[in-house]
Amino acid sequence: MTFRENANIGGGRASRGGGGGRGGLAVGGGIGTLLLALVIMLFGGDPGAILGGGEQQAPSSAENVELAECQTGADANADVDCRMKGGMASLEQYWTEAYPKAPVPHATLFSGAVNTQCGQATSQVGPFYCPLDEEIYLDTSFFNQLEGQLGARGGNLGELYVLGHEYGHHIQNYTGALKASQQDRQGAESGAVRVELQADCFAGAWIANASGPQGLLEPPTEQDIESALSAAAAVGDDSIQEKMTGQVDPHSWTHGSSEQRMGWFMRGYRSGDPNQCDTLNAASVDDY
């Protein structure tokens, strides 16, 4: 159980659909495996970095469909789509208090491919945030890959960590921090890595506050936190590079190591304060 059974998640801004992009660019189907795509753009801080030509997969043409069946925490505990809707409701509750002037994003749950204002993307790129339309895009089949291919332990809080990370990119878009990922795109201490680690920290701060008196989540158990940490570790640059090539090259990192991702998530979780997540001005990304 992750959500309080009687929690009201009906207002969560999430729907199923194919998006409505106007970018005209496409993520090439020739990118290859999910693992390779994740090395290029894990959790999609800015999908513009890999949008380009290539063989296209047709996106869903269906109109966005609201998740009307997802109304309670019990629904969220039983179904992954409802869990994403519940997560959006909880994230909105937290971030509208932490940053009242920030607009509230929407999440589109898609399958296969999706049109966005950042261009067309396939499920191969993993979950991502598009700053042009201020929307989170997520194919929930990614969670199967996260557990099976990347070695995460699974669990509801691990899935919510992923969503919380993407919402963190939206907050960075509001604060201006997201620009650092484009100005300095790779390397162990790069702006890209710092942006991703801050989003991890933001996810931890949200989870720390989401089980308060008015929150929608149950207080996380030790097993829940291990689920989130396992997901963070599985998507570390070093972990993915080791699985793919048997070698680790920090000079090509874009998201940070497994230890760094876990460390910054726990900094956010232990402090419960997004102001403790200033990775951009930290002397080192290891200072968590």
N, C-alpha and C positions, 0 to 999 in steps of 0.2 A: 504494500500500500504506500502511495506517495502523496496523493491528494486526500484531504479530508472528505469523507464520503458525501457529506451534504453541502460541500462547497459549491457556490454558484459560478460556473464557468461559461454561462451562456453568452456573456459579452466579449469573450475572447475573439480578437480580430484575426481569424484564420479561416481559410476556405480551400476547397479543392478546385483546381482549374489549371488552365494553360497560360495564364498571364496575358499581357497585352503589349508586347514590346514594339518599339518603333526604331530600334537601333539598326536593323538590317545586317548585323554581323552575326557570325555563328561560331560556336565551338566545334572544331572539326571532329568528325567521328573517327578520324585516323589517330587521335590522341592515344588510343590503346586502352590498357587496363585502368581500372579505378585507381590502383596504387600509383601509376604513373601520373595520372591527372592530379592526384592529391599532392604529389611532390611539387607539381607546378603551382597549384593554388589550393592548398588545404584550407577548408572552411571559407574560401572565397572572400578575403578582405576587400578585393576589388576585382570582379570578373573581367574588367577591361584589359587586364594584364595578359589574358590568354584568348580573348575573343579575336577571331580572324577567319580566314578562309578555310576551305576544306569541305569534306563530304558532310552533308547535313542530315540530321535525323528530324523528321517532321514533328513539330511540337503539337501538343494537344490543342484541338480547336474548340474544345468545350468551354462554355462560359463558366466563370467561377461560381461554384455552388457552396452556399453557406453550410456549415456543419450543424444543421438544426437538431440532429439527434444527440448532440453533445451538450448536455445541460448541467451535469453535476460532477462532483469529484469522483463518484463511483464510476461514471462513464469514462473519465480520464484514466482511472486505474485499470480499466478493462480494455481500452482501445487506443492504439498509438495515435490515430488522427485526433481523437478527443483529447489525448494527452498533450498534443501540440497546441490545440485550442486552449486548454486549461493553462498551459505554460504561458501562452500569450496574455491571457487574462491576468495571471499572477505577475508577469513582467511589467505589464502596463500599470498595475496597482503600485508596484515598487518604484518604477522609474518616473512616473508622473509626480511622485512625492519627492524623489531625489533631485530630479531636474524638471520642474513644473512647466518650463517653457518649451521643452523638447516636444516636437510632434510625435504622435503615436504611430508606429509602423504597422503594416499588415503582413501576414504570412500566407504564402500560397503553397499548398501541398500539391506537387505535380508528379507525374510518372513519365519517365523516358526523356522528354525534352520540354522546354518551356521558352516562351518569348518574354523578354523583359526590355526595359528601356536601355539596358546595358548591352542588349543584343540577345541572340538565341544561345541557350546553353543546354547541355544534356546532363543526365544524371551522373555522368562520369566526373564532373567537376566537384561533386559533393555539395553539401548545403552552402549557400552563399547569400550575401547581402548586396543588393544593388543600390548604390547611393543616389542614382538618378531618379528612381521612382520610390525610393525609401521603403523598399519591400524586401522581406526575407523569402527565399525560395528553398524548398526542401523536398526531396524525394525520400520518404520514410524508409524505402528499401535500403538506404544508406546504413541504417542501424544494423541490418543483417550483415553488411560488409564490414562494419566497424567491429562486430563481434567475431565473425567468421574469418575474414581475410586479415584483419589488422590485430586481432588477438585481444580485444577488450572483453571484459567479463560479462557485459550486458547489464541490464537493469534500468529501471525507469529514470533514476536520477542521472545516469550516464546520458540518456537521450535528452533530458532537460538541460544538462550542461551544454550540449551542442546548440540547442535553441538559445540558451542564455548567452552563449558566446556570440551568436549572430546578432542578437539584440544589442549586445555590447558594441558591435560595429556601427549600429544605428546611432547610439549615443556618441560615439566618436565622430560620426558624420556631423552631428550637431555641434560638438565642441571644437571641431577642426582637426582633431588628432589623426583622423583617417588619412589626411594628406601625406603624413610621414611615410606611409607604406609605398607611395608612388615616388617620393623624392629619393628614397634610399631603399632599393628593392630586395637586396639579399646580403647575407653575411651574419655572423653570429651576434653582432651588436647593432645590426641594421635597424632602420626605422620600421621596416616591414615586420621584423621579429618583435620589436617593442610594441607595435600596434596589436599584434596577435596576442601577446602576453597580457596586455592591458585588458583585452576582451575576455581572456580567461579569468583575470582577477575580478572583472565586473560580474561575470557569471557566479563566482564564489560569493561576492557581496550580496547579490540578489538572493541566492539560496539561503544565506544566513538570516535574511530578513523575512523570507516568504512564509515562515512558519510561526510568525508572531501572532498576537491575539486576533488580529484582523486578517491574517494571511490565509491563503488557500491550501498550503502544503502542511502535511504532518511534520513534526520535528524529525529531521533526518537521523536515521540510525547510523551506526558505524558501517554497516554493510552498504547503506545508501551512499555514504561519502566515498567508500572504496569503489563503488560503481562509477562515480563521477571521476575519481582519480584514475581509474583504469582506462576510461575513455580518453582523458587528457594525455595519459602516457602513450596510448596506442597511436595517437596522431602527432607525436613528437617527430621532428625532422630526422633525428638520429635513428629512431625506431623504424621509420619507414625506409630510410636509406639502407639500413642494415638488412631489412627483409628483402629489398629489391636487389641490392648489389653486393652485400656483404661488407661494404665500406661506408664510412661516415665522413662527410666533407662539410665542416661548419661554414666554409666560405660560400656555400650555395644555400644556406638555410634561409627560410622565409617565415618560419613560424616558431622556432625555438625547440630546444631539446625536450624530451619527456620529463626530465627532472625540473626544468624551468617551467613548463606548462603546469605541472602539478604544484610546484612551489608558489606560483603566482595565483593559481586558483585558491590554494589554502590561505594565502595572505588575504585575499578578499573575503574568504569564508570566516577566518578567525577574527578579522577586524570588523566585518560587516559594514565597512565604510569605503565607498568608491574613491574617496579622496586619498586612500592609501594605495591606490593603483596607478601612481604616476610613473609608469615605466619609461616614458619618453625623456624624463629628466633624471632618471636613476643613473648613478655612476656606472653601473653594470647591470645587465639583465639577470645576473646571478644574485643581486641584492634583494632577495625576497625573504 
